[in-house]
Amino acid sequence: MVLRESGSFKGKTRISKKGNSHIRAVMHMPSMTCVRCNPTLKRFYNRLKPKKAKPLVALIAVQRKLLILMYTLWKSEKFYDEAYETKKQQKHKALAAQDNNLIDQLVS
């Protein structure tokens, strides 16, 4: 995002064209598919869309997240696990429940 400001003038932010235009063009359709089919990225997109002026800005955020995910999977030599996010949430809920039990025991 690029913000143009000069003195008291506050312009609108817009999408920067500094990145690789070929990658941006290639990532457009996969990000649209992920928004439709991938539950994690769909929630991410739906959370960002109302906050942004245009839905395209939220879609570009999904593109960036998808690129980071692809790079991380490639670097760690792992396969994509669809249930990873739900497993992570269940783990956090279990830890929170344990913390609550410890607090209850300390208070009693």
N, CA, C and O of each residue as an XYZ file, in Angstrom:
432
protein
N       0.830     -1.169      0.000
C       0.000      0.000      0.000
C       0.883      1.244      0.000
O       1.924      1.284      0.656
N       0.458      2.236     -0.732
C       1.177      3.491     -0.816
C       0.244      4.595     -0.339
O      -0.891      4.702     -0.803
N       0.722      5.406      0.576
C      -0.051      6.527      1.088
C       0.632      7.805      0.629
O       1.827      7.985      0.864
N      -0.104      8.688     -0.018
C       0.455      9.954     -0.489
C      -0.007     11.059      0.436
O      -1.202     11.337      0.538
N       0.950     11.697      1.116
C       0.657     12.810      2.009
C       1.665     13.915      1.767
O       2.837     13.656      1.496
N       1.199     15.141      1.868
C       2.081     16.289      1.756
C       1.482     17.413      2.577
O       0.467     17.995      2.195
N       2.108     17.721      3.706
C       1.566     18.760      4.572
C       0.227     18.347      5.138
O       0.115     17.302      5.779
N      -0.795     19.160      4.905
C      -2.120     18.837      5.429
C      -2.928     17.987      4.449
O      -4.016     17.520      4.785
N      -2.398     17.784      3.231
C      -3.093     16.977      2.226
C      -2.972     15.503      2.582
O      -1.870     14.987      2.765
N      -4.097     14.839      2.678
C      -4.113     13.394      2.952
C      -4.781     12.711      1.772
O      -5.990     12.841      1.579
N      -4.011     11.992      0.992
C      -4.545     11.284     -0.163
C      -5.010      9.892      0.191
O      -4.822      9.429      1.316
N      -5.614      9.231     -0.766
C      -6.065      7.864     -0.560
C      -4.884      6.911     -0.722
O      -3.952      7.176     -1.482
N      -4.941      5.804      0.004
C      -3.924      4.778     -0.194
C      -4.301      3.977     -1.430
O      -5.476      3.851     -1.776
N      -3.298      3.446     -2.078
C      -3.556      2.611     -3.234
C      -2.527      1.493     -3.277
O      -1.536      1.522     -2.548
N      -2.763      0.528     -4.117
C      -1.898     -0.632     -4.219
C      -0.592     -0.231     -4.882
O      -0.591      0.414     -5.931
N       0.520     -0.615     -4.266
C       1.831     -0.302     -4.806
C       2.117     -1.177     -6.022
O       1.731     -2.346     -6.053
N       2.783     -0.625     -7.006
C       3.157     -1.383     -8.202
C       4.648     -1.733     -8.182
O       5.219     -2.063     -9.222
N       5.278     -1.664     -7.010
C       6.703     -1.930     -6.907
C       7.045     -3.407     -7.015
O       8.148     -3.757     -7.436
N       6.125     -4.270     -6.646
C       6.395     -5.700     -6.668
C       6.457     -6.244     -8.084
O       6.230     -5.519     -9.053
N       6.763     -7.516     -8.192
C       6.858     -8.188     -9.478
C       5.453     -8.327    -10.089
O       4.598     -9.016     -9.532
N       5.227     -7.685    -11.210
C       3.899     -7.695    -11.833
C       3.524     -9.076    -12.346
O       2.341     -9.415    -12.390
N       4.503     -9.877    -12.732
C       4.226    -11.224    -13.224
C       3.701    -12.113    -12.082
O       2.742    -12.865    -12.257
N       4.338    -12.011    -10.933
C       3.877    -12.796     -9.781
C       2.496    -12.333     -9.357
O       1.633    -13.149     -9.032
N       2.284    -11.019     -9.360
C       0.971    -10.484     -8.982
C      -0.114    -10.999     -9.923
O      -1.211    -11.341     -9.480
N       0.188    -11.055    -11.217
C      -0.785    -11.535    -12.204
C      -1.044    -13.034    -12.041
O      -2.184    -13.488    -12.151
N       0.013    -13.793    -11.780
C      -0.125    -15.243    -11.648
C      -0.870    -15.612    -10.362
O      -1.585    -16.614    -10.335
N      -0.716    -14.821     -9.302
C      -1.329    -15.137     -8.015
C      -2.794    -14.707     -7.910
O      -3.461    -15.031     -6.928
N      -3.294    -13.988     -8.900
C      -4.659    -13.471     -8.826
C      -5.697    -14.598     -8.773
O      -6.517    -14.632     -7.856
N      -5.672    -15.502     -9.726
C      -6.674    -16.575     -9.769
C      -6.541    -17.559     -8.602
O      -7.564    -17.943     -8.035
N      -5.316    -17.990     -8.211
C      -5.225    -18.886     -7.049
C      -5.763    -18.253     -5.770
O      -6.361    -18.938     -4.940
N      -5.552    -16.952     -5.609
C      -6.065    -16.301     -4.401
C      -7.589    -16.249     -4.420
O      -8.227    -16.384     -3.376
N      -8.177    -16.054     -5.597
C      -9.640    -16.057     -5.693
C     -10.195    -17.447     -5.376
O     -11.242    -17.569     -4.739
N      -9.502    -18.479     -5.816
C      -9.927    -19.846     -5.526
C      -9.795    -20.154     -4.038
O     -10.669    -20.791     -3.451
N      -8.706    -19.701     -3.435
C      -8.503    -19.927     -1.999
C      -9.577    -19.235     -1.173
O     -10.032    -19.771     -0.163
N      -9.975    -18.058     -1.600
C     -11.021    -17.329     -0.879
C     -12.334    -18.101     -0.936
O     -13.135    -18.043     -0.003
N     -12.547    -18.810     -2.014
C     -13.772    -19.582     -2.177
C     -13.706    -20.934     -1.479
O     -14.705    -21.376     -0.911
N     -12.552    -21.603     -1.506
C     -12.480    -23.015     -1.092
C     -11.734    -23.265      0.221
O     -12.087    -24.193      0.948
N     -10.725    -22.475      0.542
C      -9.922    -22.708      1.738
C     -10.574    -22.006      2.927
O     -10.688    -20.780      2.921
N     -11.007    -22.753      3.948
C     -11.727    -22.120      5.063
C     -10.895    -21.090      5.825
O     -11.430    -20.069      6.257
N      -9.602    -21.339      5.998
C      -8.749    -20.411      6.743
C      -8.611    -19.087      6.004
O      -8.806    -18.020      6.586
N      -8.273    -19.158      4.717
C      -8.100    -17.932      3.942
C      -9.434    -17.245      3.668
O      -9.489    -16.027      3.495
N     -10.504    -18.030      3.630
C     -11.836    -17.447      3.444
C     -12.202    -16.578      4.644
O     -12.717    -15.473      4.474
N     -11.936    -17.077      5.875
C     -12.186    -16.288      7.077
C     -11.317    -15.033      7.103
O     -11.779    -13.953      7.473
N     -10.053    -15.190      6.704
C      -9.123    -14.052      6.661
C      -9.637    -12.979      5.703
O      -9.651    -11.796      6.044
N     -10.058    -13.388      4.512
C     -10.567    -12.450      3.505
C     -11.849    -11.775      3.998
O     -11.993    -10.558      3.873
N     -12.772    -12.546      4.551
C     -14.029    -11.985      5.030
C     -13.829    -11.038      6.203
O     -14.625    -10.119      6.399
N     -12.771    -11.251      6.990
C     -12.467    -10.346      8.088
C     -11.901     -9.022      7.565
O     -12.193     -7.960      8.115
N     -11.089     -9.089      6.500
C     -10.456     -7.884      5.968
C     -11.348     -7.069      5.045
O     -11.240     -5.843      5.004
N     -12.220     -7.726      4.311
C     -13.004     -7.066      3.263
C     -13.790     -5.845      3.750
O     -13.743     -4.811      3.084
N     -14.505     -5.909      4.869
C     -15.251     -4.710      5.290
C     -14.351     -3.543      5.709
O     -14.765     -2.385      5.642
N     -13.116     -3.847      6.143
C     -12.210     -2.798      6.616
C     -11.552     -2.038      5.467
O     -11.123     -0.898      5.649
N     -11.470     -2.642      4.305
C     -10.767     -2.044      3.175
C     -11.737     -1.297      2.267
O     -12.931     -1.594      2.243
N     -11.215     -0.327      1.523
C     -12.055      0.466      0.628
C     -12.547     -0.371     -0.547
O     -13.681     -0.215     -1.000
N     -11.688     -1.258     -1.034
C     -12.048     -2.102     -2.172
C     -11.736     -3.559     -1.821
O     -10.747     -3.835     -1.141
N     -12.573     -4.486     -2.282
C     -12.306     -5.905     -2.014
C     -10.978     -6.388     -2.603
O     -10.403     -7.359     -2.112
N     -10.493     -5.722     -3.643
C      -9.238     -6.119     -4.279
C      -8.064     -5.999     -3.307
O      -7.122     -6.788     -3.377
N      -8.112     -5.027     -2.409
C      -7.040     -4.847     -1.434
C      -6.996     -6.050     -0.490
O      -5.916     -6.529     -0.146
N      -8.150     -6.531     -0.077
C      -8.202     -7.718      0.776
C      -7.716     -8.949      0.009
O      -7.069     -9.825      0.583
N      -8.029     -9.014     -1.287
C      -7.577    -10.136     -2.112
C      -6.056    -10.129     -2.244
O      -5.435    -11.191     -2.272
N      -5.459     -8.960     -2.323
C      -3.998     -8.862     -2.400
C      -3.365     -9.298     -1.084
O      -2.276     -9.872     -1.081
N      -4.036     -9.033      0.029
C      -3.545     -9.524      1.321
C      -3.575    -11.049      1.352
O      -2.682    -11.681      1.916
N      -4.598    -11.633      0.746
C      -4.683    -13.096      0.647
C      -3.553    -13.619     -0.233
O      -2.962    -14.656      0.070
N      -3.247    -12.914     -1.317
C      -2.140    -13.321     -2.193
C      -0.837    -13.356     -1.416
O      -0.058    -14.301     -1.542
N      -0.601    -12.332     -0.616
C       0.631    -12.267      0.168
C       0.679    -13.412      1.173
O       1.711    -14.064      1.329
N      -0.433    -13.655      1.850
C      -0.493    -14.743      2.837
C      -0.266    -16.090      2.161
O       0.403    -16.959      2.719
N      -0.814    -16.267      0.972
C      -0.646    -17.507      0.225
C       0.814    -17.693     -0.196
O       1.341    -18.802     -0.118
N       1.466    -16.622     -0.640
C       2.881    -16.709     -1.005
C       3.745    -17.067      0.203
O       4.667    -17.875      0.087
N       3.456    -16.477      1.347
C       4.218    -16.786      2.561
C       4.006    -18.239      2.957
O       4.949    -18.918      3.361
N       2.773    -18.716      2.844
C       2.472    -20.112      3.150
C       3.231    -21.051      2.221
O       3.809    -22.041      2.671
N       3.231    -20.740      0.922
C       3.944    -21.587     -0.047
C       5.441    -21.600      0.240
O       6.075    -22.654      0.189
N       6.006    -20.443      0.540
C       7.443    -20.366      0.824
C       7.788    -21.143      2.093
O       8.791    -21.855      2.138
N       6.952    -21.003      3.125
C       7.205    -21.707      4.385
C       7.140    -23.217      4.196
O       7.982    -23.946      4.721
N       6.149    -23.687      3.451
C       6.037    -25.125      3.192
C       7.219    -25.634      2.380
O       7.731    -26.724      2.634
N       7.648    -24.849      1.410
C       8.788    -25.253      0.590
C      10.068    -25.275      1.419
O      10.864    -26.207      1.312
N      10.263    -24.253      2.243
C      11.485    -24.139      3.031
C      11.581    -25.248      4.076
O      12.665    -25.780      4.320
N      10.455    -25.598      4.692
C      10.482    -26.636      5.733
C      10.264    -28.035      5.158
O      10.280    -29.020      5.895
N      10.061    -28.120      3.847
C       9.854    -29.391      3.144
C       8.700    -30.190      3.752
O       8.834    -31.380      4.037
N       7.574    -29.517      3.944
C       6.378    -30.157      4.485
C       5.244    -30.041      3.478
O       5.302    -29.249      2.538
N       4.211    -30.850      3.697
C       3.013    -30.791      2.876
C       1.954    -29.966      3.597
O       1.978    -29.839      4.821
N       1.039    -29.414      2.838
C      -0.029    -28.601      3.408
C      -1.014    -29.494      4.151
O      -1.477    -30.500      3.612
N      -1.329    -29.131      5.372
C      -2.288    -29.871      6.197
C      -3.516    -28.995      6.386
O      -3.452    -27.954      7.039
N      -4.635    -29.423      5.811
C      -5.869    -28.638      5.890
C      -6.359    -28.491      7.325
O      -6.933    -27.462      7.684
N      -6.140    -29.494      8.132
C      -6.647    -29.493      9.502
C      -5.696    -28.803     10.479
O      -5.961    -28.792     11.681
N      -4.601    -28.230      9.994
C      -3.607    -27.604     10.867
C      -4.223    -26.497     11.719
O      -3.980    -26.426     12.924
N      -5.013    -25.643     11.096
C      -5.599    -24.506     11.811
C      -6.556    -24.973     12.911
O      -6.543    -24.428     14.015
N      -7.381    -25.973     12.616
C      -8.313    -26.466     13.644
C      -7.551    -27.180     14.768
O      -7.930    -27.072     15.934
N      -6.485    -27.906     14.426
C      -5.666    -28.548     15.452
C      -5.031    -27.503     16.356
O      -4.971    -27.674     17.574
N      -4.555    -26.414     15.747
C      -3.925    -25.344     16.512
C      -4.934    -24.685     17.451
O      -4.608    -24.385     18.599
N      -6.157    -24.460     16.968
C      -7.189    -23.851     17.796
C      -7.579    -24.774     18.947
O      -7.789    -24.307     20.067
N      -7.680    -26.080     18.685
C      -8.023    -27.028     19.737
C      -6.932    -27.077     20.806
O      -7.216    -27.195     21.998
N      -5.673    -26.984     20.352
C      -4.548    -26.993     21.277
C      -4.602    -25.756     22.176
O      -4.370    -25.855     23.381
N      -4.907    -24.593     21.594
C      -5.004    -23.362     22.378
C      -6.172    -23.429     23.368
O      -6.056    -22.950     24.496
N      -7.292    -24.020     22.952
C      -8.440    -24.161     23.859
C      -8.105    -25.084     25.019
O      -8.500    -24.826     26.156
N      -7.380    -26.156     24.738
C      -6.990    -27.090     25.791
C      -6.042    -26.416     26.777
O      -6.171    -26.603     27.987
N      -5.089    -25.632     26.266
C      -4.166    -24.921     27.153
C      -4.898    -23.880     27.988
O      -4.592    -23.698     29.166
N      -5.863    -23.196     27.383
C      -6.653    -22.203     28.122
C      -7.467    -22.880     29.222
O      -7.590    -22.342     30.322
N      -8.017    -24.046     28.934
C      -8.786    -24.787     29.940
C      -7.885    -25.214     31.094
O      -8.293    -25.157     32.254
N      -6.659    -25.642     30.781
C      -5.715    -26.028     31.828
C      -5.364    -24.825     32.701
O      -5.294    -24.937     33.925
N      -5.144    -23.673     32.063
C      -4.828    -22.456     32.808
C      -5.976    -22.075     33.728
O      -5.762    -21.694     34.879
N      -7.198    -22.182     33.214
C      -8.373    -21.867     34.044
C      -8.477    -22.813     35.239
O      -8.824    -22.392     36.343
N      -8.177    -24.092     35.015
C      -8.214    -25.075     36.119
C      -7.155    -24.741     37.170
O      -7.422    -24.837     38.368
N      -5.950    -24.348     36.732
C      -4.902    -23.984     37.676
C      -5.286    -22.750     38.469
O      -5.035    -22.684     39.672
N      -5.891    -21.775     37.812
C      -6.316    -20.554     38.503
C      -7.387    -20.888     39.525
O      -7.359    -20.375     40.644
N      -8.335    -21.745     39.153
C      -9.397    -22.154     40.077
C      -8.815    -22.864     41.299
O      -9.281    -22.661     42.420
N      -7.793    -23.696     41.080
C      -7.188    -24.434     42.188
C      -6.430    -23.471     43.111
O      -6.448    -23.638     44.331
N      -5.765    -22.466     42.532
C      -5.027    -21.512     43.344
C      -5.964    -20.618     44.155
O      -5.655    -20.258     45.290
N      -7.099    -20.265     43.577
C      -8.059    -19.386     44.262
C      -8.751    -20.138     45.392
O      -9.028    -19.556     46.440
N      -9.034    -21.433     45.193
C      -9.764    -22.195     46.205
C      -8.947    -22.481     47.425
O      -9.435    -23.116     48.359
